[in-house]
Amino acid sequence: MYQNLLFDLDGTLTNSAEGITKCVQHALHEMGIDEPDLKKLEIFIGPPLRASYIKYFGFTPEQAERGLELYRERYTNIGIWENKVYPGMMELLGLLKLGGFRLGMCTAKPEVFALRIADHFGFNDFLENVTGCSLDGKTDNKALVVAESLRKWNIDTPEKKADVALIGDRREDVLAAHANGIACIGVGFGFAAPGELAEAGADHYAATMADLKALLLNK
């Protein structure tokens, strides 16, 4: 189907709910907002954090920046490891690599954190490269990260892009893929709300890891 595959990180390669939500909770608490229900904070998983603070809590850009500083205060050495690889994902990556697929990570998480996670969980055994955002927010847009991933692979024509898919779990993944002229495979084991991926226009949908394996390997 597609020989060049870009994998989102949070909600696709790993279940990072615990770490992200606890770090958001910590940041909000320090700013005078108490939210005891971590489930409600799962909306922060996937999209850039600055934008989510503004969207969901009405923060000013300055407040969002402070919220991000407080988030990273806990995330850098604690939250980053409150994270688990989805069951079956390493097996799938191994099969794809053996099958000659080109694999990369493409995430809205700062690249410096994504690289640590890739190394910690052993993703580097399968991935050709890891691409994420900058810490300063200048690339706080998933479409820009996708563009950089394609640049690294020298994929710059419609013909080449026809053989690329981004695999992700949120609407931002779909929109970013389409903004760059590539397909998006939405997965149902991440953090999308019901109907979110279909509404965004995902080209394919895999509800489970088994479905994703069957879709990518045609088995």
PyRosetta script that sets phi, psi and omega in degrees:
from pyrosetta import init, pose_from_sequence

init()
pose = pose_from_sequence("MYQNLLFDLDGTLTNSAEGITKCVQHALHEMGIDEPDLKKLEIFIGPPLRASYIKYFGFTPEQAERGLELYRERYTNIGIWENKVYPGMMELLGLLKLGGFRLGMCTAKPEVFALRIADHFGFNDFLENVTGCSLDGKTDNKALVVAESLRKWNIDTPEKKADVALIGDRREDVLAAHANGIACIGVGFGFAAPGELAEAGADHYAATMADLKALLLNK")
pose.set_psi(1, -64.5)
pose.set_omega(1, 176.1)
pose.set_phi(2, -131.7)
pose.set_psi(2, 135.2)
pose.set_omega(2, -179.2)
pose.set_phi(3, -96.3)
pose.set_psi(3, -18.0)
pose.set_omega(3, -179.7)
pose.set_phi(4, -113.5)
pose.set_psi(4, 114.2)
pose.set_omega(4, -173.1)
pose.set_phi(5, -121.8)
pose.set_psi(5, 125.6)
pose.set_omega(5, 176.0)
pose.set_phi(6, -106.1)
pose.set_psi(6, 122.1)
pose.set_omega(6, -178.6)
pose.set_phi(7, -101.6)
pose.set_psi(7, 127.6)
pose.set_omega(7, 167.1)
pose.set_phi(8, -64.4)
pose.set_psi(8, 161.0)
pose.set_omega(8, -179.4)
pose.set_phi(9, -97.3)
pose.set_psi(9, -73.9)
pose.set_omega(9, -175.9)
pose.set_phi(10, -66.5)
pose.set_psi(10, 121.0)
pose.set_omega(10, 178.8)
pose.set_phi(11, 87.1)
pose.set_psi(11, -0.4)
pose.set_omega(11, 179.5)
pose.set_phi(12, -127.8)
pose.set_psi(12, -61.3)
pose.set_omega(12, 174.2)
pose.set_phi(13, -81.1)
pose.set_psi(13, -40.0)
pose.set_omega(13, -178.0)
pose.set_phi(14, -132.4)
pose.set_psi(14, 155.2)
pose.set_omega(14, 171.9)
pose.set_phi(15, -94.1)
pose.set_psi(15, 99.4)
pose.set_omega(15, -174.1)
pose.set_phi(16, -104.3)
pose.set_psi(16, 17.8)
pose.set_omega(16, -174.0)
pose.set_phi(17, -56.7)
pose.set_psi(17, -46.2)
pose.set_omega(17, -175.6)
pose.set_phi(18, -59.8)
pose.set_psi(18, -51.0)
pose.set_omega(18, -177.0)
pose.set_phi(19, -64.5)
pose.set_psi(19, -46.4)
pose.set_omega(19, -177.1)
pose.set_phi(20, -66.5)
pose.set_psi(20, -47.2)
pose.set_omega(20, -176.4)
pose.set_phi(21, -67.2)
pose.set_psi(21, -37.7)
pose.set_omega(21, 178.6)
pose.set_phi(22, -68.2)
pose.set_psi(22, -32.1)
pose.set_omega(22, 178.8)
pose.set_phi(23, -75.0)
pose.set_psi(23, -37.1)
pose.set_omega(23, 174.4)
pose.set_phi(24, -64.8)
pose.set_psi(24, -43.8)
pose.set_omega(24, 178.3)
pose.set_phi(25, -58.0)
pose.set_psi(25, -43.3)
pose.set_omega(25, 178.1)
pose.set_phi(26, -61.2)
pose.set_psi(26, -46.4)
pose.set_omega(26, -178.7)
pose.set_phi(27, -63.3)
pose.set_psi(27, -43.7)
pose.set_omega(27, -179.7)
pose.set_phi(28, -64.2)
pose.set_psi(28, -42.3)
pose.set_omega(28, 179.4)
pose.set_phi(29, -59.0)
pose.set_psi(29, -44.2)
pose.set_omega(29, -179.6)
pose.set_phi(30, -65.3)
pose.set_psi(30, -21.2)
pose.set_omega(30, 179.2)
pose.set_phi(31, -100.9)
pose.set_psi(31, 12.7)
pose.set_omega(31, 174.0)
pose.set_phi(32, 88.4)
pose.set_psi(32, 15.0)
pose.set_omega(32, 179.7)
pose.set_phi(33, -119.4)
pose.set_psi(33, 119.8)
pose.set_omega(33, 179.2)
pose.set_phi(34, -102.9)
pose.set_psi(34, 122.7)
pose.set_omega(34, 176.5)
pose.set_phi(35, -129.9)
pose.set_psi(35, 98.4)
pose.set_omega(35, -176.6)
pose.set_phi(36, -74.0)
pose.set_psi(36, -19.5)
pose.set_omega(36, -175.3)
pose.set_phi(37, -92.1)
pose.set_psi(37, 100.3)
pose.set_omega(37, -178.8)
pose.set_phi(38, -63.2)
pose.set_psi(38, -28.6)
pose.set_omega(38, -179.9)
pose.set_phi(39, -59.5)
pose.set_psi(39, -36.9)
pose.set_omega(39, -179.7)
pose.set_phi(40, -67.0)
pose.set_psi(40, -20.8)
pose.set_omega(40, -177.5)
pose.set_phi(41, -91.8)
pose.set_psi(41, 2.6)
pose.set_omega(41, 177.4)
pose.set_phi(42, -68.0)
pose.set_psi(42, -13.7)
pose.set_omega(42, 175.6)
pose.set_phi(43, -63.9)
pose.set_psi(43, -16.0)
pose.set_omega(43, 179.4)
pose.set_phi(44, -83.0)
pose.set_psi(44, -9.2)
pose.set_omega(44, -177.0)
pose.set_phi(45, -82.1)
pose.set_psi(45, 116.4)
pose.set_omega(45, 178.2)
pose.set_phi(46, 118.2)
pose.set_psi(46, -70.8)
pose.set_omega(46, -177.7)
pose.set_phi(47, -68.3)
pose.set_psi(47, 159.2)
pose.set_omega(47, 176.1)
pose.set_phi(48, -56.0)
pose.set_psi(48, 137.6)
pose.set_omega(48, -173.9)
pose.set_phi(49, -65.2)
pose.set_psi(49, -40.0)
pose.set_omega(49, -178.8)
pose.set_phi(50, -55.8)
pose.set_psi(50, -47.9)
pose.set_omega(50, -178.6)
pose.set_phi(51, -65.2)
pose.set_psi(51, -35.7)
pose.set_omega(51, -179.2)
pose.set_phi(52, -68.7)
pose.set_psi(52, -38.9)
pose.set_omega(52, 175.6)
pose.set_phi(53, -59.4)
pose.set_psi(53, -42.8)
pose.set_omega(53, -179.1)
pose.set_phi(54, -68.8)
pose.set_psi(54, -43.2)
pose.set_omega(54, -176.4)
pose.set_phi(55, -68.6)
pose.set_psi(55, -45.7)
pose.set_omega(55, -171.2)
pose.set_phi(56, -95.5)
pose.set_psi(56, -21.2)
pose.set_omega(56, -178.6)
pose.set_phi(57, -125.1)
pose.set_psi(57, 5.5)
pose.set_omega(57, 175.8)
pose.set_phi(58, 66.6)
pose.set_psi(58, 24.7)
pose.set_omega(58, -179.7)
pose.set_phi(59, -66.5)
pose.set_psi(59, 149.8)
pose.set_omega(59, 168.2)
pose.set_phi(60, -76.0)
pose.set_psi(60, 164.0)
pose.set_omega(60, 176.3)
pose.set_phi(61, -55.3)
pose.set_psi(61, -36.6)
pose.set_omega(61, 179.4)
pose.set_phi(62, -67.5)
pose.set_psi(62, -42.1)
pose.set_omega(62, 178.0)
pose.set_phi(63, -65.7)
pose.set_psi(63, -38.9)
pose.set_omega(63, 179.5)
pose.set_phi(64, -63.1)
pose.set_psi(64, -38.1)
pose.set_omega(64, 178.6)
pose.set_phi(65, -65.3)
pose.set_psi(65, -40.9)
pose.set_omega(65, 177.4)
pose.set_phi(66, -65.9)
pose.set_psi(66, -40.7)
pose.set_omega(66, 177.8)
pose.set_phi(67, -60.9)
pose.set_psi(67, -37.2)
pose.set_omega(67, 178.8)
pose.set_phi(68, -68.5)
pose.set_psi(68, -39.9)
pose.set_omega(68, 177.5)
pose.set_phi(69, -60.5)
pose.set_psi(69, -43.9)
pose.set_omega(69, -179.8)
pose.set_phi(70, -68.7)
pose.set_psi(70, -36.6)
pose.set_omega(70, 176.5)
pose.set_phi(71, -60.1)
pose.set_psi(71, -49.6)
pose.set_omega(71, -177.6)
pose.set_phi(72, -67.9)
pose.set_psi(72, -23.9)
pose.set_omega(72, 177.1)
pose.set_phi(73, -56.5)
pose.set_psi(73, -40.3)
pose.set_omega(73, 179.3)
pose.set_phi(74, -93.5)
pose.set_psi(74, -33.1)
pose.set_omega(74, -172.9)
pose.set_phi(75, -69.6)
pose.set_psi(75, -38.1)
pose.set_omega(75, -170.3)
pose.set_phi(76, -52.7)
pose.set_psi(76, -41.4)
pose.set_omega(76, -177.4)
pose.set_phi(77, -123.1)
pose.set_psi(77, -5.9)
pose.set_omega(77, -179.6)
pose.set_phi(78, -119.1)
pose.set_psi(78, -63.4)
pose.set_omega(78, -174.8)
pose.set_phi(79, -60.4)
pose.set_psi(79, -33.0)
pose.set_omega(79, -177.9)
pose.set_phi(80, -58.4)
pose.set_psi(80, -30.1)
pose.set_omega(80, -178.1)
pose.set_phi(81, -97.5)
pose.set_psi(81, -3.0)
pose.set_omega(81, 172.7)
pose.set_phi(82, -83.2)
pose.set_psi(82, 71.2)
pose.set_omega(82, -161.6)
pose.set_phi(83, -158.7)
pose.set_psi(83, 140.3)
pose.set_omega(83, -178.6)
pose.set_phi(84, -137.5)
pose.set_psi(84, 139.3)
pose.set_omega(84, 174.5)
pose.set_phi(85, -70.3)
pose.set_psi(85, 135.8)
pose.set_omega(85, 178.8)
pose.set_phi(86, -63.2)
pose.set_psi(86, 137.5)
pose.set_omega(86, 178.3)
pose.set_phi(87, -55.3)
pose.set_psi(87, 130.9)
pose.set_omega(87, 178.5)
pose.set_phi(88, 92.2)
pose.set_psi(88, -12.6)
pose.set_omega(88, -176.2)
pose.set_phi(89, -68.9)
pose.set_psi(89, -43.8)
pose.set_omega(89, -179.3)
pose.set_phi(90, -63.8)
pose.set_psi(90, -38.0)
pose.set_omega(90, 176.9)
pose.set_phi(91, -62.3)
pose.set_psi(91, -43.9)
pose.set_omega(91, -179.6)
pose.set_phi(92, -62.8)
pose.set_psi(92, -45.3)
pose.set_omega(92, 179.7)
pose.set_phi(93, -60.7)
pose.set_psi(93, -39.4)
pose.set_omega(93, 178.6)
pose.set_phi(94, -63.3)
pose.set_psi(94, -43.0)
pose.set_omega(94, 179.0)
pose.set_phi(95, -65.6)
pose.set_psi(95, -39.3)
pose.set_omega(95, 179.4)
pose.set_phi(96, -66.1)
pose.set_psi(96, -42.1)
pose.set_omega(96, 179.1)
pose.set_phi(97, -64.1)
pose.set_psi(97, -43.7)
pose.set_omega(97, 177.7)
pose.set_phi(98, -62.1)
pose.set_psi(98, -30.2)
pose.set_omega(98, -179.9)
pose.set_phi(99, -81.2)
pose.set_psi(99, 0.9)
pose.set_omega(99, 176.9)
pose.set_phi(100, 87.3)
pose.set_psi(100, 12.0)
pose.set_omega(100, 178.6)
pose.set_phi(101, -75.1)
pose.set_psi(101, 150.9)
pose.set_omega(101, 174.9)
pose.set_phi(102, -97.8)
pose.set_psi(102, 125.5)
pose.set_omega(102, -172.1)
pose.set_phi(103, -122.7)
pose.set_psi(103, 140.4)
pose.set_omega(103, 176.2)
pose.set_phi(104, -146.1)
pose.set_psi(104, 162.7)
pose.set_omega(104, 173.9)
pose.set_phi(105, -106.0)
pose.set_psi(105, 136.6)
pose.set_omega(105, -178.6)
pose.set_phi(106, -137.0)
pose.set_psi(106, 107.2)
pose.set_omega(106, -170.9)
pose.set_phi(107, -135.8)
pose.set_psi(107, 150.2)
pose.set_omega(107, 175.3)
pose.set_phi(108, -81.2)
pose.set_psi(108, -2.0)
pose.set_omega(108, 174.8)
pose.set_phi(109, -74.5)
pose.set_psi(109, 147.0)
pose.set_omega(109, 175.1)
pose.set_phi(110, -52.3)
pose.set_psi(110, 135.4)
pose.set_omega(110, -174.9)
pose.set_phi(111, -58.8)
pose.set_psi(111, -34.2)
pose.set_omega(111, -179.5)
pose.set_phi(112, -60.8)
pose.set_psi(112, -35.9)
pose.set_omega(112, 177.0)
pose.set_phi(113, -77.6)
pose.set_psi(113, -39.8)
pose.set_omega(113, -179.4)
pose.set_phi(114, -61.1)
pose.set_psi(114, -38.2)
pose.set_omega(114, 178.7)
pose.set_phi(115, -65.2)
pose.set_psi(115, -39.7)
pose.set_omega(115, 178.1)
pose.set_phi(116, -64.3)
pose.set_psi(116, -42.1)
pose.set_omega(116, -179.3)
pose.set_phi(117, -67.0)
pose.set_psi(117, -42.8)
pose.set_omega(117, 179.5)
pose.set_phi(118, -60.0)
pose.set_psi(118, -41.4)
pose.set_omega(118, 179.6)
pose.set_phi(119, -69.5)
pose.set_psi(119, -43.3)
pose.set_omega(119, -177.2)
pose.set_phi(120, -62.2)
pose.set_psi(120, -43.8)
pose.set_omega(120, -175.7)
pose.set_phi(121, -91.5)
pose.set_psi(121, -5.0)
pose.set_omega(121, 178.4)
pose.set_phi(122, 86.5)
pose.set_psi(122, 16.2)
pose.set_omega(122, 178.8)
pose.set_phi(123, -65.0)
pose.set_psi(123, -26.3)
pose.set_omega(123, -177.5)
pose.set_phi(124, -63.6)
pose.set_psi(124, -16.8)
pose.set_omega(124, 175.8)
pose.set_phi(125, -68.1)
pose.set_psi(125, -18.9)
pose.set_omega(125, -174.8)
pose.set_phi(126, -118.4)
pose.set_psi(126, -27.4)
pose.set_omega(126, -172.8)
pose.set_phi(127, -92.1)
pose.set_psi(127, 137.3)
pose.set_omega(127, 176.7)
pose.set_phi(128, -74.2)
pose.set_psi(128, -35.6)
pose.set_omega(128, 177.7)
pose.set_phi(129, -158.9)
pose.set_psi(129, 166.2)
pose.set_omega(129, 179.1)
pose.set_phi(130, -126.0)
pose.set_psi(130, 127.9)
pose.set_omega(130, -179.5)
pose.set_phi(131, -127.9)
pose.set_psi(131, 129.6)
pose.set_omega(131, 178.4)
pose.set_phi(132, -141.4)
pose.set_psi(132, -170.2)
pose.set_omega(132, -179.6)
pose.set_phi(133, -82.8)
pose.set_psi(133, 168.3)
pose.set_omega(133, 173.2)
pose.set_phi(134, -89.2)
pose.set_psi(134, 155.9)
pose.set_omega(134, -179.1)
pose.set_phi(135, -66.7)
pose.set_psi(135, -27.1)
pose.set_omega(135, -174.6)
pose.set_phi(136, -81.8)
pose.set_psi(136, -2.5)
pose.set_omega(136, 177.0)
pose.set_phi(137, 86.4)
pose.set_psi(137, -0.6)
pose.set_omega(137, -177.3)
pose.set_phi(138, -68.1)
pose.set_psi(138, -22.1)
pose.set_omega(138, 176.7)
pose.set_phi(139, -118.5)
pose.set_psi(139, 34.7)
pose.set_omega(139, 179.9)
pose.set_phi(140, -74.3)
pose.set_psi(140, 58.2)
pose.set_omega(140, -177.5)
pose.set_phi(141, -157.2)
pose.set_psi(141, 120.3)
pose.set_omega(141, -174.7)
pose.set_phi(142, -61.4)
pose.set_psi(142, -31.6)
pose.set_omega(142, 179.0)
pose.set_phi(143, -61.8)
pose.set_psi(143, -36.9)
pose.set_omega(143, 178.7)
pose.set_phi(144, -68.6)
pose.set_psi(144, -34.7)
pose.set_omega(144, 178.7)
pose.set_phi(145, -69.1)
pose.set_psi(145, -41.2)
pose.set_omega(145, 176.9)
pose.set_phi(146, -61.9)
pose.set_psi(146, -43.6)
pose.set_omega(146, 178.9)
pose.set_phi(147, -58.6)
pose.set_psi(147, -41.5)
pose.set_omega(147, 179.4)
pose.set_phi(148, -68.1)
pose.set_psi(148, -37.3)
pose.set_omega(148, 176.8)
pose.set_phi(149, -61.5)
pose.set_psi(149, -43.3)
pose.set_omega(149, 179.2)
pose.set_phi(150, -66.6)
pose.set_psi(150, -37.5)
pose.set_omega(150, 178.8)
pose.set_phi(151, -62.4)
pose.set_psi(151, -42.0)
pose.set_omega(151, 179.5)
pose.set_phi(152, -60.1)
pose.set_psi(152, -32.9)
pose.set_omega(152, -178.7)
pose.set_phi(153, -94.0)
pose.set_psi(153, 4.6)
pose.set_omega(153, -179.4)
pose.set_phi(154, 56.5)
pose.set_psi(154, 39.4)
pose.set_omega(154, 177.3)
pose.set_phi(155, -100.4)
pose.set_psi(155, 104.3)
pose.set_omega(155, -170.2)
pose.set_phi(156, -137.0)
pose.set_psi(156, 12.3)
pose.set_omega(156, 177.9)
pose.set_phi(157, -129.8)
pose.set_psi(157, 157.4)
pose.set_omega(157, 177.3)
pose.set_phi(158, -56.7)
pose.set_psi(158, -34.6)
pose.set_omega(158, -179.3)
pose.set_phi(159, -65.8)
pose.set_psi(159, -43.8)
pose.set_omega(159, 178.4)
pose.set_phi(160, -68.9)
pose.set_psi(160, -39.1)
pose.set_omega(160, -178.3)
pose.set_phi(161, -67.2)
pose.set_psi(161, -23.8)
pose.set_omega(161, -179.9)
pose.set_phi(162, -65.3)
pose.set_psi(162, -15.5)
pose.set_omega(162, -178.2)
pose.set_phi(163, -106.0)
pose.set_psi(163, 19.0)
pose.set_omega(163, -177.9)
pose.set_phi(164, -122.3)
pose.set_psi(164, 141.3)
pose.set_omega(164, 173.4)
pose.set_phi(165, -138.7)
pose.set_psi(165, 140.8)
pose.set_omega(165, 171.0)
pose.set_phi(166, -96.4)
pose.set_psi(166, 130.2)
pose.set_omega(166, 178.9)
pose.set_phi(167, -105.8)
pose.set_psi(167, 117.8)
pose.set_omega(167, -176.4)
pose.set_phi(168, -152.0)
pose.set_psi(168, 175.1)
pose.set_omega(168, -173.2)
pose.set_phi(169, -119.0)
pose.set_psi(169, 0.2)
pose.set_omega(169, -177.7)
pose.set_phi(170, -128.2)
pose.set_psi(170, 163.0)
pose.set_omega(170, -179.5)
pose.set_phi(171, -59.1)
pose.set_psi(171, -33.0)
pose.set_omega(171, 179.4)
pose.set_phi(172, -59.7)
pose.set_psi(172, -32.4)
pose.set_omega(172, 177.7)
pose.set_phi(173, -67.1)
pose.set_psi(173, -43.5)
pose.set_omega(173, 179.6)
pose.set_phi(174, -62.4)
pose.set_psi(174, -48.5)
pose.set_omega(174, -177.7)
pose.set_phi(175, -64.4)
pose.set_psi(175, -39.2)
pose.set_omega(175, -179.9)
pose.set_phi(176, -67.2)
pose.set_psi(176, -40.6)
pose.set_omega(176, 178.5)
pose.set_phi(177, -62.5)
pose.set_psi(177, -49.6)
pose.set_omega(177, -177.5)
pose.set_phi(178, -66.3)
pose.set_psi(178, -31.5)
pose.set_omega(178, 177.0)
pose.set_phi(179, -63.9)
pose.set_psi(179, -23.1)
pose.set_omega(179, -179.9)
pose.set_phi(180, -105.6)
pose.set_psi(180, 7.7)
pose.set_omega(180, 175.8)
pose.set_phi(181, 75.3)
pose.set_psi(181, 25.0)
pose.set_omega(181, 176.8)
pose.set_phi(182, -121.3)
pose.set_psi(182, 165.9)
pose.set_omega(182, -179.1)
pose.set_phi(183, -81.2)
pose.set_psi(183, 160.9)
pose.set_omega(183, 175.2)
pose.set_phi(184, -129.2)
pose.set_psi(184, 130.8)
pose.set_omega(184, 173.4)
pose.set_phi(185, -103.4)
pose.set_psi(185, 114.3)
pose.set_omega(185, 179.7)
pose.set_phi(186, -87.4)
pose.set_psi(186, 139.1)
pose.set_omega(186, 178.4)
pose.set_phi(187, -112.6)
pose.set_psi(187, 142.5)
pose.set_omega(187, -175.4)
pose.set_phi(188, -92.2)
pose.set_psi(188, 0.8)
pose.set_omega(188, -178.6)
pose.set_phi(189, -97.6)
pose.set_psi(189, 8.6)
pose.set_omega(189, 178.6)
pose.set_phi(190, -96.8)
pose.set_psi(190, -132.6)
pose.set_omega(190, -170.0)
pose.set_phi(191, -122.7)
pose.set_psi(191, 19.1)
pose.set_omega(191, 177.2)
pose.set_phi(192, -70.9)
pose.set_psi(192, 144.5)
pose.set_omega(192, 173.0)
pose.set_phi(193, -71.6)
pose.set_psi(193, 157.7)
pose.set_omega(193, 178.8)
pose.set_phi(194, -54.0)
pose.set_psi(194, 127.7)
pose.set_omega(194, 178.3)
pose.set_phi(195, 82.2)
pose.set_psi(195, -6.5)
pose.set_omega(195, -175.6)
pose.set_phi(196, -60.2)
pose.set_psi(196, -46.3)
pose.set_omega(196, -176.3)
pose.set_phi(197, -70.7)
pose.set_psi(197, -39.7)
pose.set_omega(197, 178.0)
pose.set_phi(198, -65.0)
pose.set_psi(198, -42.2)
pose.set_omega(198, 179.5)
pose.set_phi(199, -63.2)
pose.set_psi(199, -35.0)
pose.set_omega(199, 179.9)
pose.set_phi(200, -75.0)
pose.set_psi(200, -17.5)
pose.set_omega(200, 177.0)
pose.set_phi(201, 97.9)
pose.set_psi(201, 30.9)
pose.set_omega(201, 178.1)
pose.set_phi(202, -55.4)
pose.set_psi(202, 138.1)
pose.set_omega(202, -176.8)
pose.set_phi(203, -74.9)
pose.set_psi(203, -30.8)
pose.set_omega(203, 178.7)
pose.set_phi(204, -143.2)
pose.set_psi(204, 160.2)
pose.set_omega(204, -179.7)
pose.set_phi(205, -139.1)
pose.set_psi(205, 130.5)
pose.set_omega(205, 176.4)
pose.set_phi(206, -122.7)
pose.set_psi(206, 109.1)
pose.set_omega(206, -175.6)
pose.set_phi(207, -68.8)
pose.set_psi(207, -34.3)
pose.set_omega(207, -176.1)
pose.set_phi(208, -129.3)
pose.set_psi(208, 171.0)
pose.set_omega(208, 176.4)
pose.set_phi(209, -62.5)
pose.set_psi(209, -38.7)
pose.set_omega(209, 178.5)
pose.set_phi(210, -62.4)
pose.set_psi(210, -40.0)
pose.set_omega(210, 178.2)
pose.set_phi(211, -64.8)
pose.set_psi(211, -39.6)
pose.set_omega(211, 179.6)
pose.set_phi(212, -65.3)
pose.set_psi(212, -43.4)
pose.set_omega(212, 178.0)
pose.set_phi(213, -59.3)
pose.set_psi(213, -46.1)
pose.set_omega(213, -179.5)
pose.set_phi(214, -64.3)
pose.set_psi(214, -39.7)
pose.set_omega(214, -178.9)
pose.set_phi(215, -65.5)
pose.set_psi(215, -46.6)
pose.set_omega(215, -174.4)
pose.set_phi(216, -75.9)
pose.set_psi(216, -34.5)
pose.set_omega(216, -176.4)
pose.set_phi(217, -101.3)
pose.set_psi(217, 0.4)
pose.set_omega(217, -179.5)
pose.set_phi(218, 55.1)
pose.set_psi(218, 43.5)
pose.set_omega(218, 179.3)
pose.set_phi(219, -125.3)
pose.dump_pdb("model.pdb")
